[in-house]
Amino acid sequence: MCGIVGIVSNRPVSARLVEGLTRLEYRGYDSAGIAVVNGQGIVRRRAPGKIINLQHELDDAPIDGTCGIAHTRWATHGRPNMENAHPHRAGNVAIVHNGIIENFKLLREELAQNGHVFATQTDSEVIAHLIQHYLDKGLDAEDAFMACVARLEGAYAVAALVGDTNQTVYAARHGSPLVVGFGEGEMFVGSDAFALAPFTKRVLYLEEGDSAVVSIDKVCVRDKTGTLVTRDIMTASISAVMAEKGNYRHFMEKEIHEQPEALARTMAAYIDPENDIPTLGKAAPLLAEADRLIAIACGTAYLAASVAKYWFEGLAGVHVETDIASEFRYRTPALPKNGAALFISQSGETADTLAAMRFCNQATMGTIGVLNAPESSIARETDAVMRTLAGPEIGVASTKAFTAQLAVLAMSALGTAHARGRLDDDQIKDHIKALSQLPELSQKALAVKSQCEEIAPMLAASKQTFFIGRGVYYPLALEGALKLKEVTYLPAEGYAAGELKHGPIALIEEGTPVVVIAPTDELMEKTISNVEEMAARGARVIAITDEAGAKHFTERASHTIVLPDMPGLTGPIVCAIPLQLLAYFTALKLGTNMDQPRNLAKSVTVE
């Protein structure tokens, strides 16, 4: 989603504003711009497309000052062009905005009646005009900003410059994250701590409804009632080194290869080393005592929840309902009296998931966040947090965060089964022993990348690819299709293997690729029967299986990707890796930007 950077300093800021924007490229965007106060007024430069286009604008017409704001925009209202790029201006005001202003039409009509002329199609522009409106009424800069914020409805993070010489950034958040950074003789504002990592690790996280006045040496924060408050200053847990590509061509490639390490870190955090049992912290009693669980998420995180449903129900005997966050609170859900809700999100800022979490909090349900961002909004507002220790994930298409989510959910299911007496100590230890092999198994799975690279041209040349699986591998089929769609823009569909004959088989024709996820399990024979149906209609079968399963595909598959034996709950986690590699190499063949796919954002902070 859109990104914000602001700097108030005693030295020039333009180059560093652009550097901060570059660190936000992973969020997804389609235009970029900066505005600075240069002692004579507010000046800005904007460009559609990538940040390099903005840099060209700055090379041709440099601007600089000691106070400025910058933005990468992901279009919601208005096309992604120069006209609609941020920062937006009105008189002596420039603003950048993440989110959606739901009442912008009403505000726009009101301001137009007062003589304001709008230059863009965006909802964001009304913020600049509204601040200027209150300046025209005689309010000072801070009061004008606060009067504007009080009128806004929707989700927003806003940073503003007000006045020709005012060396201050005014900021506010409601439903969209914003942080303030502390430097030496300078202060910063950013969408997240990662954007500010080159400048400072000392950050303050604005809470819901907070506003801030950021000057060169201090910040004044007010809560949603307007009361001055103190927020804790923290050291951000961001590693700048992890955000570099190193020797890899793309972040997606790097992050696929980081999975053994990410899984090792994550597993170590959830195993009691003395007893070899899961340790779930504050989440343990919420899970153990619930009569029903609701797992809520979006996109890939929702598919992780769908895998976990099989584990929680099969091992712990607890009913799990999975829900897409964007649908959950709009269908008047019947919530359990003694239930708990899991909210799975890489960023912890996904707007739909955050809204669903707040809905459950209001219903006094126990809430648990499964998150990769410990300082995020969901982390601060849930009753318990279970971290996925994947490290910063820059690629928009989730890879290592997904497998880390699965690892945490597997441990959660085991811990719940143990607490409920469904699995005894020996059974738990057997499962833990199996899951402890994940770093090694995932490293071995990476060895199939040359096979995936060989298969990629076939997928790249096909007009549609199918992914099928049964049981716990059905959600993996959905994830495989989603990954391919995200980074290649090719049509792909995932199905439960037994459902193909109920309609989708009509789409199979000579040469259609069908990726079958089928490690050896109790459903192997049924899956093979479904594969026979595909092969009989000319499908080119690509099997992802283990050594024991490979013999079933000798005559049935054009390609067989053989993974190591996957004991216990490890199968879906290990099988995710070849699916990611197939998507990556197909995107590489097609020349798409797999790190920043078109129209997609890393953290979707609007509904």
SETITI-532180 format. One line per field, with one value per residue (C-alpha): x, y, z; residue number from 1. Coordinates in steps of 0.1 Angstrom, whole numbers. Last residue first. Layout:
N
c1 = c(X, ...) $
c2 = c(Y, ...) $
c3 = c(Z, ...) $
resi = c(NUM, ...) $
This chain:
607
c1 = c(-107, -76, -42, -33, 3, 25, 6, -6, -17, 14, 37, 65, 90, 79, 85, 75, 101, 81, 108, 115, 78, 78, 109, 93, 60, 75, 99, 70, 52, 84, 87, 51, 55, 78, 53, 23, 42, 58, 28, 41, 69, 79, 100, 123, 108, 105, 93, 78, 74, 54, 33, 12, 36, 61, 35, 26, 63, 69, 47, 73, 101, 80, 54, 50, 36, 34, 7, 4, -33, -45, -80, -69, -42, -68, -90, -59, -49, -82, -77, -41, -56, -79, -50, -29, -56, -41, -8, 22, 29, 4, 4, -7, 2, -20, -6, -31, -14, -46, -76, -89, -116, -145, -127, -137, -173, -179, -152, -126, -140, -122, -88, -98, -91, -66, -69, -44, -47, -13, -3, 32, 38, 4, -13, 15, 14, -24, -24, 2, -18, -50, -32, -17, -53, -61, -29, -44, -70, -66, -46, -50, -33, -45, -27, -42, -31, 1, 34, 47, 37, 57, 87, 87, 92, 129, 132, 112, 136, 166, 148, 145, 174, 153, 134, 165, 169, 132, 137, 168, 150, 118, 134, 122, 87, 92, 108, 79, 54, 71, 73, 36, 28, 51, 35, -1, -23, -60, -55, -70, -36, -18, -41, -39, -1, -1, -25, -5, 28, 13, 0, 34, 50, 23, 28, 66, 58, 37, 62, 89, 70, 45, 41, 50, 87, 101, 97, 115, 124, 106, 102, 64, 52, 24, 7, -19, -49, -49, -46, -8, 0, -29, -16, 20, 50, 56, 55, 55, 21, -2, -25, -47, -80, -102, -138, -152, -176, -159, -126, -142, -151, -117, -101, -124, -113, -76, -81, -98, -72, -41, -18, -3, 22, 23, -13, -31, -59, -69, -102, -112, -145, -166, -199, -193, -198, -227, -214, -235, -224, -204, -179, -164, -164, -132, -115, -120, -131, -120, -142, -124, -140, -117, -107, -71, -53, -78, -97, -67, -46, -72, -81, -44, -43, -72, -55, -24, -47, -61, -25, -20, -49, -67, -71, -95, -93, -123, -120, -146, -151, -122, -103, -71, -67, -72, -52, -21, -22, -5, 27, 25, 52, 50, 66, 101, 104, 136, 138, 103, 96, 78, 107, 130, 104, 104, 141, 146, 118, 133, 167, 153, 131, 158, 160, 125, 132, 162, 143, 114, 139, 152, 185, 201, 237, 227, 191, 192, 165, 181, 210, 188, 176, 144, 135, 127, 141, 112, 100, 69, 40, 33, 0, -14, -52, -70, -96, -81, -47, -23, 14, 40, 73, 107, 140, 134, 96, 69, 34, 15, -20, -33, -66, -52, -17, 13, 44, 75, 108, 145, 161, 172, 182, 187, 158, 132, 113, 115, 100, 67, 46, 72, 78, 113, 131, 163, 192, 203, 175, 141, 116, 78, 56, 24, -1, -35, -68, -67, -34, -23, 8, 19, 55, 72, 98, 72, 86, 59, 31, 17, 35, 13, 15, -16, -24, -60, -89, -124, -140, -122, -137, -116, -85, -93, -97, -65, -46, -61, -53, -17, -12, -29, -66, -77, -105, -82, -61, -92, -99, -62, -65, -96, -79, -50, -73, -96, -67, -67, -100, -83, -96, -71, -69, -96, -108, -118, -143, -164, -189, -161, -151, -186, -187, -153, -161, -193, -173, -145, -167, -150, -114, -94, -59, -25, -21, 6, -1, 10, -4, 3, -24, -37, -12, -12, 20, 11, 4, -31, -20, 12, -8, -22, -59, -82, -95, -76, -41, -11, 9, 45, 49, 73, 74, 98, 118, 154, 150, 158, 146, 164, 147, 162, 178, 147, 125, 149, 146, 109, 111, 135, 108, 86, 55, 40, 62, 61, 82, 73, 79, 66, 76, 106, 125, 128, 99, 99, 75, 82, 66, 59, 35, 23, 29, 35, 46, 80, 89, 89, 127, 130, 107, 131, 160, 138, 133, 170, 179, 154, 163, 189, 204, 190, 162, 125, 119, 88, 83, 49, 41, 10, 0) $
c2 = c(-20, 1, -9, -36, -44, -57, -40, -54, -36, -47, -72, -56, -83, -105, -78, -97, -109, -139, -164, -148, -149, -187, -191, -175, -192, -226, -218, -208, -240, -259, -244, -248, -286, -283, -265, -286, -318, -310, -320, -355, -368, -354, -378, -357, -340, -355, -332, -354, -341, -355, -374, -405, -433, -428, -410, -437, -445, -409, -414, -433, -409, -378, -358, -328, -341, -321, -336, -324, -328, -346, -357, -391, -374, -354, -384, -404, -376, -379, -416, -408, -385, -412, -436, -410, -401, -420, -402, -402, -367, -355, -319, -322, -294, -297, -281, -281, -298, -312, -298, -294, -267, -291, -308, -277, -289, -315, -338, -314, -315, -346, -329, -300, -271, -243, -221, -203, -175, -158, -125, -139, -128, -129, -155, -180, -174, -177, -210, -225, -212, -227, -260, -257, -252, -286, -302, -306, -329, -334, -315, -298, -269, -260, -238, -216, -201, -220, -207, -195, -228, -248, -224, -229, -266, -265, -238, -260, -289, -266, -254, -290, -285, -260, -289, -302, -269, -271, -306, -295, -264, -284, -313, -299, -304, -342, -342, -320, -345, -374, -354, -347, -383, -392, -366, -376, -362, -354, -343, -308, -292, -315, -310, -272, -273, -294, -271, -240, -257, -263, -228, -214, -235, -226, -189, -194, -211, -181, -155, -172, -168, -139, -123, -86, -93, -74, -99, -86, -114, -147, -150, -156, -142, -155, -125, -126, -105, -86, -48, -41, -70, -61, -25, -36, -36, -73, -75, -111, -119, -146, -124, -140, -127, -139, -129, -99, -90, -56, -75, -96, -65, -51, -82, -80, -44, -53, -82, -59, -32, -54, -38, -69, -70, -108, -113, -141, -132, -162, -159, -175, -191, -194, -178, -185, -157, -158, -136, -106, -111, -79, -87, -117, -108, -87, -109, -142, -167, -200, -218, -242, -269, -283, -320, -311, -333, -335, -303, -281, -296, -296, -260, -250, -256, -231, -206, -207, -202, -171, -158, -162, -138, -124, -136, -149, -181, -187, -212, -231, -244, -223, -233, -247, -219, -190, -208, -212, -178, -161, -182, -209, -233, -266, -297, -310, -310, -291, -273, -259, -255, -224, -199, -226, -233, -197, -193, -226, -219, -185, -201, -228, -203, -178, -193, -184, -149, -144, -155, -132, -104, -106, -114, -129, -122, -98, -87, -62, -60, -85, -62, -34, -55, -42, -47, -11, 3, 17, 51, 48, 71, 101, 119, 154, 151, 158, 131, 109, 110, 139, 136, 163, 155, 169, 182, 194, 195, 168, 177, 144, 131, 98, 82, 46, 46, 64, 41, 59, 50, 47, 27, 58, 71, 40, 22, 49, 31, -1, 16, 19, 45, 70, 103, 115, 139, 158, 170, 135, 112, 101, 84, 88, 60, 58, 29, 31, 28, 64, 82, 118, 138, 174, 180, 211, 236, 263, 286, 288, 273, 239, 207, 176, 139, 118, 82, 74, 51, 65, 97, 130, 161, 159, 156, 190, 208, 192, 205, 240, 240, 231, 257, 286, 292, 324, 312, 310, 286, 265, 263, 256, 225, 215, 220, 198, 171, 173, 163, 128, 117, 118, 129, 158, 196, 209, 245, 258, 287, 280, 260, 239, 232, 219, 198, 183, 176, 157, 138, 131, 113, 79, 92, 62, 51, 66, 104, 130, 166, 201, 233, 269, 272, 237, 210, 172, 152, 129, 117, 123, 147, 127, 95, 65, 70, 84, 71, 40, 42, 30, 61, 64, 95, 121, 149, 177, 199, 210, 221, 209, 211, 199, 204, 179, 156, 159, 148, 120, 109, 109, 86, 63, 61, 40, 50, 85, 114, 141, 171, 196, 231, 247, 283, 306, 289, 257, 237, 204, 183, 148, 125, 89, 70, 34, 17, -16, -21, -34, 1, 14, 13, 34, 59, 64, 69, 95, 114, 111, 128, 156, 163, 190, 197, 209, 184, 176, 145, 128, 95, 80, 48, 37, 0) $
c3 = c(28, 29, 45, 20, 30, 2, -26, -59, -91, -111, -94, -72, -65, -94, -119, -151, -176, -188, -181, -147, -139, -147, -126, -96, -99, -102, -73, -51, -58, -52, -18, -6, -6, 24, 46, 34, 42, 76, 98, 106, 84, 50, 29, 7, -24, -59, -86, -113, -148, -178, -153, -156, -165, -136, -115, -90, -85, -73, -42, -23, -32, -23, -43, -65, -98, -130, -153, -189, -195, -226, -215, -203, -182, -163, -155, -145, -122, -104, -98, -86, -60, -48, -44, -26, 0, 29, 24, 1, -11, -37, -50, -86, -110, -141, -173, -202, -232, -249, -231, -196, -192, -190, -160, -140, -137, -110, -123, -110, -75, -63, -68, -45, -69, -76, -107, -128, -154, -160, -145, -138, -102, -86, -108, -102, -64, -63, -82, -58, -28, -40, -45, -10, 3, -12, 1, 36, 22, -15, -41, -75, -93, -128, -153, -181, -214, -214, -228, -194, -178, -203, -201, -162, -162, -167, -140, -116, -122, -115, -83, -70, -45, -26, -12, 5, 24, 33, 48, 68, 83, 88, 107, 140, 128, 128, 163, 175, 161, 178, 211, 210, 206, 235, 257, 250, 223, 227, 263, 257, 265, 242, 213, 218, 218, 187, 169, 179, 168, 134, 133, 140, 113, 88, 95, 89, 56, 46, 58, 38, 6, 4, -30, -25, -21, 8, 37, 68, 92, 91, 129, 128, 161, 182, 198, 226, 237, 204, 201, 200, 177, 154, 152, 143, 166, 165, 127, 114, 129, 142, 163, 189, 201, 230, 222, 241, 212, 209, 206, 178, 158, 164, 149, 119, 113, 116, 92, 66, 70, 68, 94, 112, 83, 77, 88, 106, 130, 152, 170, 203, 214, 245, 235, 198, 173, 149, 121, 108, 72, 69, 97, 80, 43, 40, 66, 46, 72, 84, 109, 132, 153, 180, 180, 188, 162, 132, 139, 147, 119, 91, 100, 100, 62, 57, 80, 58, 29, 46, 51, 13, 6, 36, 72, 99, 118, 140, 168, 187, 222, 234, 266, 251, 225, 249, 275, 252, 235, 264, 258, 232, 243, 223, 240, 238, 276, 283, 250, 252, 215, 201, 196, 182, 155, 142, 141, 123, 99, 90, 84, 62, 45, 34, -1, -9, 5, -18, -49, -41, -33, -68, -85, -55, -44, -16, -21, 8, 34, 57, 61, 73, 102, 117, 154, 160, 193, 212, 224, 245, 239, 261, 259, 253, 252, 220, 226, 199, 215, 213, 206, 207, 190, 196, 182, 146, 149, 147, 157, 162, 160, 176, 167, 168, 183, 170, 172, 185, 170, 178, 150, 130, 96, 74, 92, 86, 59, 79, 109, 91, 73, 82, 101, 110, 134, 133, 155, 162, 152, 166, 144, 144, 132, 112, 106, 89, 107, 120, 119, 122, 113, 112, 99, 111, 98, 90, 63, 37, 58, 66, 56, 62, 70, 70, 78, 69, 72, 69, 80, 82, 99, 131, 110, 94, 127, 139, 109, 112, 149, 143, 115, 132, 127, 109, 88, 58, 77, 82, 45, 39, 61, 42, 8, 17, 31, 1, -22, -7, -23, -56, -90, -91, -96, -73, -71, -37, -38, -7, -26, -38, -2, 7, -24, -17, 19, 9, -18, 6, 32, 29, 30, 19, 31, 29, 26, 17, 22, 11, 24, 16, -11, -18, -26, -30, -24, -40, -76, -90, -118, -126, -133, -115, -123, -97, -63, -52, -67, -48, -41, -30, -8, 4, 30, 37, 61, 56, 20, -15, -51, -82, -117, -142, -116, -94, -123, -131, -95, -97, -128, -108, -82, -105, -124, -124, -113, -87, -77, -50, -37, -5, 2, 4, 31, 12, 25, 8, -13, -26, -52, -63, -86, -91, -58, -41, -5, -15, -29, 7, 10, -21, -5, 23, -1, -19, 13, 20, -12, -5, 32, 34, 68, 102, 100, 98, 77, 64, 47, 37, 17, -2, 0) $
resi = c(607, 606, 605, 604, 603, 602, 601, 600, 599, 598, 597, 596, 595, 594, 593, 592, 591, 590, 589, 588, 587, 586, 585, 584, 583, 582, 581, 580, 579, 578, 577, 576, 575, 574, 573, 572, 571, 570, 569, 568, 567, 566, 565, 564, 563, 562, 561, 560, 559, 558, 557, 556, 555, 554, 553, 552, 551, 550, 549, 548, 547, 546, 545, 544, 543, 542, 541, 540, 539, 538, 537, 536, 535, 534, 533, 532, 531, 530, 529, 528, 527, 526, 525, 524, 523, 522, 521, 520, 519, 518, 517, 516, 515, 514, 513, 512, 511, 510, 509, 508, 507, 506, 505, 504, 503, 502, 501, 500, 499, 498, 497, 496, 495, 494, 493, 492, 491, 490, 489, 488, 487, 486, 485, 484, 483, 482, 481, 480, 479, 478, 477, 476, 475, 474, 473, 472, 471, 470, 469, 468, 467, 466, 465, 464, 463, 462, 461, 460, 459, 458, 457, 456, 455, 454, 453, 452, 451, 450, 449, 448, 447, 446, 445, 444, 443, 442, 441, 440, 439, 438, 437, 436, 435, 434, 433, 432, 431, 430, 429, 428, 427, 426, 425, 424, 423, 422, 421, 420, 419, 418, 417, 416, 415, 414, 413, 412, 411, 410, 409, 408, 407, 406, 405, 404, 403, 402, 401, 400, 399, 398, 397, 396, 395, 394, 393, 392, 391, 390, 389, 388, 387, 386, 385, 384, 383, 382, 381, 380, 379, 378, 377, 376, 375, 374, 373, 372, 371, 370, 369, 368, 367, 366, 365, 364, 363, 362, 361, 360, 359, 358, 357, 356, 355, 354, 353, 352, 351, 350, 349, 348, 347, 346, 345, 344, 343, 342, 341, 340, 339, 338, 337, 336, 335, 334, 333, 332, 331, 330, 329, 328, 327, 326, 325, 324, 323, 322, 321, 320, 319, 318, 317, 316, 315, 314, 313, 312, 311, 310, 309, 308, 307, 306, 305, 304, 303, 302, 301, 300, 299, 298, 297, 296, 295, 294, 293, 292, 291, 290, 289, 288, 287, 286, 285, 284, 283, 282, 281, 280, 279, 278, 277, 276, 275, 274, 273, 272, 271, 270, 269, 268, 267, 266, 265, 264, 263, 262, 261, 260, 259, 258, 257, 256, 255, 254, 253, 252, 251, 250, 249, 248, 247, 246, 245, 244, 243, 242, 241, 240, 239, 238, 237, 236, 235, 234, 233, 232, 231, 230, 229, 228, 227, 226, 225, 224, 223, 222, 221, 220, 219, 218, 217, 216, 215, 214, 213, 212, 211, 210, 209, 208, 207, 206, 205, 204, 203, 202, 201, 200, 199, 198, 197, 196, 195, 194, 193, 192, 191, 190, 189, 188, 187, 186, 185, 184, 183, 182, 181, 180, 179, 178, 177, 176, 175, 174, 173, 172, 171, 170, 169, 168, 167, 166, 165, 164, 163, 162, 161, 160, 159, 158, 157, 156, 155, 154, 153, 152, 151, 150, 149, 148, 147, 146, 145, 144, 143, 142, 141, 140, 139, 138, 137, 136, 135, 134, 133, 132, 131, 130, 129, 128, 127, 126, 125, 124, 123, 122, 121, 120, 119, 118, 117, 116, 115, 114, 113, 112, 111, 110, 109, 108, 107, 106, 105, 104, 103, 102, 101, 100, 99, 98, 97, 96, 95, 94, 93, 92, 91, 90, 89, 88, 87, 86, 85, 84, 83, 82, 81, 80, 79, 78, 77, 76, 75, 74, 73, 72, 71, 70, 69, 68, 67, 66, 65, 64, 63, 62, 61, 60, 59, 58, 57, 56, 55, 54, 53, 52, 51, 50, 49, 48, 47, 46, 45, 44, 43, 42, 41, 40, 39, 38, 37, 36, 35, 34, 33, 32, 31, 30, 29, 28, 27, 26, 25, 24, 23, 22, 21, 20, 19, 18, 17, 16, 15, 14, 13, 12, 11, 10, 9, 8, 7, 6, 5, 4, 3, 2, 1) $
